[in-house]
């Protein structure tokens, strides 16, 4: 005898929100009626929107009793019947697409049916899926933002795709809420991401959601809640003093051309205060003259739409680097990963072996680690060193920001790495106190 094994359609029951015991003690007390749907190992519940009491409820049939005193009994029972049949039909349809039907899709279907939300078609054109909207956003931003920023956007998209696959969910704008926020955070913690990396991905996710809202793909604004926060912490970042920069400048690396090249590019960053995207790969045509002084004319690349052009003086140290080894031209561009690896080795050769206490949160766990100083040097250390050293030397923040690209003093103070007493000394020397 042949047989067909059918996919389980699940089981529906209706029950009160409050316990039967409490309702039995007060048989006239109204309690919300919930639909409970069990499918496989999963359970799902949904409010019917109606209330009843112990005396008016048929516990065997799980419906309102047929009593003349209950005027809307037929309306409520018809609604419960509709919900039951609808959830069975919706589950059957979704089970053809998913091995494990996501709960949030069942909820979405019920929300649309009960008019709690509108179907996800807020634009006149056909509805676009979550990642289709993100792809549209990325296409618009390409050429408008720097390659580094675009790469960061794409990394967040990849994390969201990984999240979707891990939880077997279909991300939809209507379901971005605190439940998603908490799960996405836990997912990234489980993958051992640092707190600041997680914060970066949350920030970019909010950028995606804001774009969808502005463009009419979504009307969900729950991501604007204060609880949907971008977590971040101040990490341990070093800067090189003027003396250390001079030591690096004077180090003979003629026997190590790769190290020499990385060192020279890095030093130009220290002397100009630019991001690596701006100080790495300068060309002869970037050299201009202003009132008899040679400068690099640099169009900062962080945000091409709002980028600005700065003129960084070519110092005697830069002039020496270019004339000695590059025929008067800036050093050629170097791969950032190679620069980071090689500049650490240069620091090791200079015996910068002090242990630095580094505190950070990774994988959701606060950690403390002692790291040797040379291992903390990276491409961004150059710009941080410029800003910190110029500040300590008494240059006004306004003038430093002219080169660094910081737009607010608040951001500048978070960026530089000086102790409170050094900042106090700087303020005292600025002439604001009668000392």
C-alpha positions as MATLAB code, in Angstrom:
seq = 'XXXXXXXXXXXXXXXXXXXXXXXXXXXXXXXXXXXXXXXXXXXXXXXXXXXXXXXXXXXXXXXXXXXXXXXXXXXXXXXXXXXXXXXXXXXXXXXXXXXXXXXXXXXXXXXXXXXXXXXXXXXXXXXXXXXXXXXXXXXXXXXXXXXXXXXXXXXXXXXXXXXXXXXXXXXXXXXXXXXXXXXXXXXXXXXXXXXXXXXXXXXXXXXXXXXXXXXXXXXXXXXXXXXXXXXXXXXXXXXXXXXXXXXXXXXXXXXXXXXXXXXXXXXXXXXXXXXXXXXXXXXXXXXXXXXXXXXXXXXXXXXXXXXXXXXXXXXXXXXXXXXXXXXXXXXXXXXXXXXXXXXXXXXXXXXXXXXXXXXXXXXXXXXXXXXXXXXXXXXXXXXXXXXXXXXXXXXXXXXXXXXXXXXXXXXXXXXXXXXXXXXXXXXXXXXXXXX';
ca = [
       0.000    0.000    0.000;
       1.444    3.344   -1.074;
       1.343    6.352    1.225;
       2.283   10.009    1.116;
       3.828   11.605    4.182;
       2.560   15.161    4.390;
       4.330   18.091    6.002;
       2.924   18.852    9.419;
       0.547   21.832    9.332;
       1.025   22.658   12.989;
      -1.605   22.987   15.681;
      -3.657   25.995   16.780;
      -5.279   26.618   20.153;
      -6.783   29.720   21.731;
      -6.186   30.590   25.371;
      -6.337   33.507   27.776;
      -3.351   35.671   28.583;
      -4.052   35.245   32.322;
      -3.892   31.868   34.047;
      -7.073   29.823   34.353;
      -6.568   29.661   38.111;
      -6.625   33.447   38.472;
      -9.620   33.793   36.151;
     -11.543   31.096   37.977;
     -11.245   33.159   41.147;
     -12.779   36.149   39.369;
     -14.999   34.707   36.640;
     -16.038   38.100   35.274;
     -12.491   39.400   34.829;
     -11.688   40.103   31.178;
      -8.502   38.650   29.701;
      -6.951   38.919   26.256;
      -7.434   35.897   23.958;
      -4.223   34.657   22.335;
      -3.739   32.390   19.345;
      -1.072   29.769   20.137;
       0.488   27.996   17.158;
       2.810   25.029   17.597;
       4.798   23.806   14.600;
       7.575   21.271   15.006;
       9.698   22.349   17.961;
       8.654   25.971   17.615;
       5.861   27.863   19.310;
       4.284   31.133   18.313;
       1.559   33.257   19.897;
      -0.434   36.190   18.613;
      -3.048   38.454   20.167;
      -6.550   38.069   18.738;
      -7.414   41.603   19.779;
     -10.457   40.427   21.724;
     -11.078   39.832   25.423;
     -13.392   37.472   27.244;
     -13.931   36.111   30.749;
     -14.062   32.692   32.392;
     -17.861   32.556   32.411;
     -18.205   33.387   28.700;
     -15.492   31.056   27.385;
     -16.038   27.494   26.132;
     -12.751   25.837   27.107;
     -13.481   22.685   25.090;
     -14.328   24.460   21.819;
     -11.954   27.384   22.581;
     -14.571   29.856   21.469;
     -17.050   32.307   22.964;
     -20.098   30.558   24.404;
     -23.330   30.841   22.438;
     -25.193   33.010   24.895;
     -27.856   35.577   24.025;
     -26.298   37.993   26.479;
     -23.108   38.209   24.405;
     -24.088   40.457   21.511;
     -20.878   40.093   19.416;
     -20.248   36.368   20.007;
     -20.579   35.544   16.291;
     -18.204   38.358   15.318;
     -15.518   37.187   17.762;
     -15.853   33.488   16.877;
     -15.750   34.261   13.152;
     -12.575   36.269   13.735;
     -10.980   33.396   15.664;
     -11.978   30.949   12.928;
     -10.435   33.230   10.312;
      -7.185   33.538   12.279;
      -6.957   29.770   12.679;
      -7.514   29.038    9.012;
      -5.228   31.884    7.956;
      -2.293   30.705   10.076;
      -2.661   27.173    8.717;
      -2.705   28.444    5.115;
       0.183   30.837    5.660;
       2.278   28.171    7.365;
       1.612   25.725    4.539;
       2.681   28.299    1.943;
       5.833   29.298    3.828;
       6.787   25.675    4.504;
       7.137   25.175    0.770;
       9.940   27.752    0.817;
      11.515   27.175    4.256;
      12.483   23.983    6.034;
      12.007   25.869    9.303;
       9.368   28.542    8.911;
      10.573   31.839   10.501;
       8.226   33.127   13.206;
       8.599   36.729   12.138;
       7.094   35.963    8.712;
       4.029   34.445   10.378;
       3.719   37.543   12.545;
       4.115   39.825    9.540;
       1.355   38.015    7.641;
      -0.988   38.271   10.635;
      -0.130   41.951   11.169;
      -1.088   42.675    7.565;
      -4.294   40.615    7.814;
      -5.399   42.360   11.018;
      -4.441   45.792    9.616;
      -1.839   46.422   12.287;
       0.577   47.331    9.518;
       0.340   47.937    5.814;
       1.746   45.430    3.385;
       5.360   46.289    2.573;
       4.629   48.282   -0.555;
       5.110   51.860    0.481;
       6.365   52.905   -2.938;
       4.294   53.123   -6.090;
       6.817   50.888   -7.805;
       7.091   47.212   -6.914;
       8.258   46.352   -3.408;
      11.992   46.006   -3.049;
      13.525   43.443   -0.745;
      15.772   44.419    2.154;
      19.059   43.730    0.371;
      17.799   45.177   -2.922;
      17.399   48.522   -1.164;
      20.880   48.225    0.354;
      22.310   47.447   -3.102;
      20.580   50.539   -4.469;
      22.116   52.584   -1.645;
      25.594   51.190   -2.408;
      25.251   52.008   -6.100;
      24.349   55.608   -5.266;
      27.242   55.968   -2.827;
      29.841   54.543   -5.196;
      31.900   57.468   -6.433;
      30.302   59.727   -3.820;
      32.143   58.364   -0.778;
      35.690   57.084   -0.414;
      36.603   53.502   -1.224;
      37.249   52.894    2.486;
      33.748   54.083    3.441;
      32.168   52.052    0.649;
      34.113   49.001    1.799;
      32.784   49.554    5.323;
      29.204   49.677    4.002;
      29.734   46.417    2.137;
      31.187   44.744    5.235;
      28.021   45.584    7.172;
      25.893   44.203    4.354;
      27.893   40.975    4.570;
      27.359   40.775    8.363;
      23.608   41.195    7.825;
      23.620   38.431    5.209;
      25.486   36.161    7.617;
      22.992   36.975   10.356;
      20.070   36.161    8.068;
      21.577   32.816    7.118;
      22.493   31.927   10.698;
      18.991   32.512   12.064;
      17.197   31.298    8.927;
      15.354   34.611    8.751;
      14.365   36.836    5.870;
      15.274   40.363    6.893;
      12.497   42.855    6.246;
      12.381   46.508    7.177;
       9.168   46.100    9.163;
      10.866   43.681   11.565;
      13.860   45.794   12.489;
      13.194   46.332   16.187;
      14.905   45.848   19.543;
      14.615   42.071   19.200;
      16.647   42.259   15.966;
      19.059   44.731   17.553;
      19.786   42.433   20.491;
      20.091   39.314   18.332;
      22.393   41.066   15.847;
      24.605   42.242   18.719;
      24.752   38.729   20.209;
      25.496   37.263   16.785;
      28.504   39.551   16.324;
      29.701   38.954   19.883;
      29.545   35.212   19.237;
      31.807   35.833   16.235;
      34.304   37.571   18.535;
      33.979   41.071   17.117;
      35.172   43.999   19.212;
      32.679   46.431   20.730;
      33.725   49.213   18.365;
      33.413   46.949   15.316;
      29.923   45.965   16.442;
      29.097   49.631   16.964;
      30.336   50.435   13.469;
      28.035   47.804   11.941;
      25.056   49.047   13.973;
      25.790   52.591   12.813;
      25.903   51.528    9.165;
      22.748   49.451    9.587;
      21.010   52.595   10.854;
      22.324   54.408    7.776;
      20.687   51.744    5.572;
      17.424   51.974    7.532;
      17.358   55.764    7.333;
      17.847   55.599    3.570;
      14.935   53.141    3.279;
      12.763   55.451    5.392;
      13.621   58.605    3.428;
      13.117   56.892    0.076;
       9.754   55.422    1.090;
      10.736   51.763    1.164;
       9.865   51.563    4.852;
       7.826   53.429    7.441;
       9.508   51.702   10.375;
      11.207   54.200   12.693;
      11.909   51.904   15.647;
      15.622   52.064   14.860;
      15.533   55.726   15.958;
      14.865   54.687   19.539;
      17.500   55.696   22.109;
      17.799   52.003   23.002;
      18.922   51.209   19.438;
      22.284   52.638   20.403;
      25.699   52.614   18.770;
      27.980   51.214   21.434;
      31.610   52.276   21.441;
      34.528   52.611   23.795;
      37.783   54.530   23.855;
      40.470   52.079   22.872;
      44.191   52.294   23.552;
      45.844   54.176   20.706;
      49.401   55.468   20.774;
      51.115   58.407   19.168;
      54.809   58.958   18.465;
      56.494   61.967   20.024;
      58.509   64.396   17.924;
      61.685   62.778   19.294;
      60.518   59.303   18.294;
      59.585   60.518   14.837;
      63.064   62.008   14.514;
      64.617   58.684   15.600;
      62.635   56.906   12.903;
      63.640   59.532   10.351;
      67.354   59.116   11.146;
      67.339   55.277   11.183;
      69.490   53.876    8.375;
      67.352   51.398    6.455;
      69.310   51.396    3.200;
      69.842   47.623    3.486;
      66.085   47.070    3.838;
      64.370   48.804    0.889;
      60.851   47.554    1.781;
      61.156   48.829    5.343;
      62.676   52.080    4.108;
      59.812   52.631    1.679;
      57.174   51.980    4.381;
      59.002   54.233    6.835;
      59.209   57.097    4.335;
      55.506   56.946    3.442;
      54.578   56.744    7.134;
      56.753   59.768    7.987;
      55.009   61.861    5.341;
      51.809   61.028    7.214;
      53.430   62.211   10.440;
      54.500   65.486    8.851;
      51.235   66.251    6.991;
      48.564   64.937    9.403;
      46.581   63.279    6.616;
      44.720   59.967    6.512;
      46.559   57.143    4.777;
      44.191   57.437    1.821;
      45.559   60.958    1.369;
      49.242   60.698    2.332;
      49.921   57.347    0.621;
      50.505   57.704   -3.102;
      51.120   61.426   -3.480;
      52.303   62.377   -6.977;
      54.692   65.046   -8.354;
      51.717   66.986   -9.737;
      50.370   67.344   -6.196;
      53.297   69.679   -5.391;
      52.398   73.379   -5.672;
      53.951   76.642   -4.516;
      52.242   79.129   -2.175;
      54.071   82.403   -1.559;
      57.353   80.680   -2.357;
      56.655   77.663   -0.072;
      56.261   74.195   -1.543;
      53.109   72.351   -0.438;
      51.183   69.211   -1.225;
      47.772   70.120   -2.627;
      45.590   67.288   -1.306;
      41.904   66.730   -1.974;
      40.884   64.686    1.032;
      39.143   61.494   -0.005;
      37.045   60.483    3.004;
      33.841   61.872    1.528;
      34.166   62.883   -2.092;
      30.892   64.788   -2.122;
      31.928   67.042    0.756;
      35.698   66.657    0.617;
      37.926   69.671    0.879;
      41.295   70.574   -0.473;
      44.137   71.273    1.937;
      47.655   72.569    1.366;
      50.193   70.774    3.551;
      53.647   72.376    3.782;
      56.515   70.242    2.489;
      58.773   70.338    5.523;
      62.553   70.073    5.421;
      62.205   66.474    6.601;
      59.859   65.630    3.695;
      62.165   67.441    1.284;
      65.090   65.359    2.554;
      63.169   62.104    2.088;
      62.155   62.985   -1.477;
      65.559   64.313   -2.589;
      67.621   61.481   -1.070;
      65.678   58.510   -2.363;
      62.959   59.516   -4.821;
      64.516   62.077   -7.211;
      62.624   64.932   -5.584;
      59.265   63.160   -5.843;
      57.007   61.643   -3.151;
      57.474   57.905   -2.498;
      55.275   55.599   -4.546;
      52.075   54.186   -3.105;
      52.375   51.162   -0.832;
      49.775   48.540    0.079;
      48.378   49.515    3.480;
      48.798   46.016    4.897;
      52.480   46.047    3.906;
      52.933   49.465    5.495;
      51.376   48.281    8.764;
      53.528   45.164    8.915;
      56.761   46.911    7.971;
      56.333   49.944   10.208;
      55.949   47.637   13.213;
      59.254   46.041   12.270;
      60.868   49.476   12.092;
      59.583   50.198   15.588;
      61.028   46.899   16.772;
      64.420   47.824   15.295;
      64.231   51.086   17.269;
      63.643   48.981   20.401;
      60.334   50.592   21.319;
      59.638   47.723   23.662;
      57.606   49.430   26.394;
      54.538   47.436   27.379;
      51.273   49.344   26.912;
      48.171   48.391   28.877;
      45.355   47.908   26.378;
      41.734   47.604   27.498;
      38.972   46.597   25.106;
      35.759   44.599   24.807;
      35.773   41.670   22.416;
      33.191   38.948   22.010;
      31.153   40.737   24.676;
      33.928   40.301   27.255;
      36.010   43.147   28.703;
      39.700   42.285   28.330;
      43.032   43.713   29.427;
      46.226   42.930   27.564;
      49.814   44.183   27.760;
      51.061   44.867   24.237;
      54.549   45.979   23.248;
      54.558   49.530   21.875;
      55.979   48.803   18.423;
      53.129   46.352   17.795;
      50.588   49.173   18.200;
      52.049   51.305   15.410;
      49.902   51.399   12.280;
      49.150   53.702    9.359;
      46.706   55.817   11.394;
      49.328   56.430   14.087;
      50.943   58.958   11.740;
      47.931   61.273   11.663;
      47.273   60.857   15.369;
      50.915   61.762   16.082;
      50.690   64.927   13.979;
      47.541   66.147   15.754;
      48.796   65.340   19.251;
      52.269   66.824   18.767;
      50.964   70.029   17.198;
      48.477   70.405   20.040;
      51.202   69.917   22.660;
      53.399   72.425   20.815;
      50.708   75.091   21.227;
      49.197   75.225   17.746;
      45.540   76.264   17.917;
      42.959   73.528   17.448;
      41.386   75.579   14.661;
      44.654   75.533   12.721;
      45.318   71.828   13.335;
      41.811   70.980   12.115;
      42.528   72.886    8.902;
      44.905   70.050    7.994;
      43.456   67.067    9.860;
      39.926   67.310    8.501;
      38.169   67.138   11.875;
      34.936   69.131   11.729;
      34.339   69.688   15.469;
      36.503   70.261   18.517;
      34.624   67.462   20.290;
      35.775   64.958   17.672;
      39.290   66.364   17.770;
      39.631   65.942   21.540;
      38.391   62.346   21.299;
      40.957   61.711   18.611;
      44.199   62.969   20.154;
      45.918   60.875   22.809;
      47.198   63.028   25.664;
      46.834   62.818   29.401;
      44.637   65.272   31.315;
      47.638   67.022   32.822;
      49.089   67.617   29.346;
      45.793   69.122   28.224;
      45.686   71.316   31.344;
      49.253   72.494   30.657;
      48.304   73.354   27.091;
      45.332   75.446   28.249;
      47.442   77.265   30.878;
      50.078   78.129   28.259;
      47.369   79.462   25.937;
      47.062   82.567   28.148;
      43.609   82.045   29.612;
      44.928   82.246   33.185;
      46.902   84.998   34.912;
      49.944   82.901   35.811;
];
